[in-house]
Amino acid sequence: MDLENTKAQMRKGILEYCILSVLSRSSCYASDIIKELKEARVIVVEGTLYPLLTRQKNAGLLSYRWEESPQGPPRKYYELTDTGKQYLTELDRSWKDLVESVDLIRSR
């Protein structure tokens, strides 16, 4: 078995949840999201992030606004919609249940 591949698949499985969690605190520019994920050791690149943001926006979980930037072109800032906040609440419950289940299995 390839340990690195398994770890990458685990990170991939929770990436959308992590993005919503980051955006639950404040609206963010994509590079801010990447920075926070990298600081948490959830490695992600722009080529992975942008399709996920688009999918979440199309699902009604996110919205965005353009802001002028003092350096370069305007920036797109993403934020959770009310639907996104409700969805994240459900994911929080599911995550808690999953962690409890895994902990139960690991403690036996």
C-alpha positions in Angstrom: 0.0 0.0 0.0 1.1 3.5 -0.7 0.9 5.5 2.5 1.3 8.9 0.9 -1.6 8.1 -1.6 -3.8 7.1 1.3 -3.0 10.2 3.2 -3.7 12.3 0.1 -7.1 10.6 -0.4 -8.0 11.3 3.3 -7.1 15.0 2.8 -9.0 15.2 -0.4 -12.1 13.8 1.3 -12.2 16.6 3.8 -11.1 19.5 1.7 -14.5 20.9 0.9 -15.4 20.8 4.6 -12.2 22.6 5.4 -12.9 25.3 2.8 -16.3 25.9 4.2 -14.9 26.0 7.7 -12.3 28.6 6.8 -15.0 30.8 5.1 -17.3 30.4 8.2 -15.0 32.9 10.0 -14.8 35.6 7.4 -14.9 36.2 3.7 -11.6 35.3 2.0 -9.6 35.7 -1.1 -8.6 32.4 -2.7 -4.9 32.8 -1.7 -5.9 33.5 1.9 -7.8 30.1 1.9 -4.8 28.4 0.4 -2.5 30.0 3.1 -4.7 28.9 5.9 -5.1 25.3 4.6 -1.3 25.1 4.1 -0.7 26.4 7.7 -3.0 23.6 8.9 -0.9 21.1 6.7 -3.9 20.5 4.4 -1.9 21.0 1.2 -3.8 22.4 -1.7 -2.9 24.2 -4.9 -4.9 26.8 -6.9 -5.7 24.2 -9.6 -7.5 22.2 -6.9 -9.1 25.0 -5.0 -10.8 27.0 -7.8 -12.9 24.1 -9.1 -14.1 23.3 -5.6 -15.0 27.0 -5.0 -16.9 27.0 -8.3 -18.7 23.8 -7.4 -19.6 25.2 -4.0 -20.8 28.5 -5.5 -22.9 26.7 -8.1 -24.5 24.6 -5.3 -25.5 27.8 -3.6 -23.1 27.4 -0.6 -20.9 30.3 -1.5 -21.2 33.8 -3.0 -18.5 36.2 -4.0 -17.8 39.8 -4.4 -15.1 41.8 -6.3 -12.9 44.2 -4.3 -10.4 46.6 -5.8 -6.8 45.6 -4.9 -4.1 48.2 -4.2 -1.7 45.8 -6.1 -3.0 44.6 -9.4 -6.5 43.6 -10.6 -9.6 43.3 -8.4 -9.9 40.3 -6.2 -12.7 37.9 -5.8 -13.7 37.4 -2.1 -15.8 34.3 -1.2 -18.2 34.0 1.6 -20.8 31.5 2.9 -24.4 32.0 2.0 -27.1 31.1 4.5 -27.5 27.8 2.7 -23.7 27.3 3.1 -23.9 28.0 6.8 -26.7 25.4 7.2 -24.7 22.9 5.1 -21.6 23.5 7.3 -23.7 22.9 10.4 -24.7 19.5 9.1 -21.2 18.7 8.1 -20.0 19.6 11.6 -22.5 17.1 13.0 -21.4 14.4 10.5 -17.7 15.1 11.2 -18.3 14.7 15.0 -20.2 11.4 14.4 -17.4 10.1 12.1 -14.7 11.0 14.6 -16.6 9.3 17.4 -17.1 6.2 15.3 -13.4 6.0 14.3 -12.3 6.6 17.9 -14.7 3.8 19.0 -13.2 1.4 16.5 -9.6 2.4 17.3 -10.2 2.0 21.1 -11.3 -1.6 20.8 
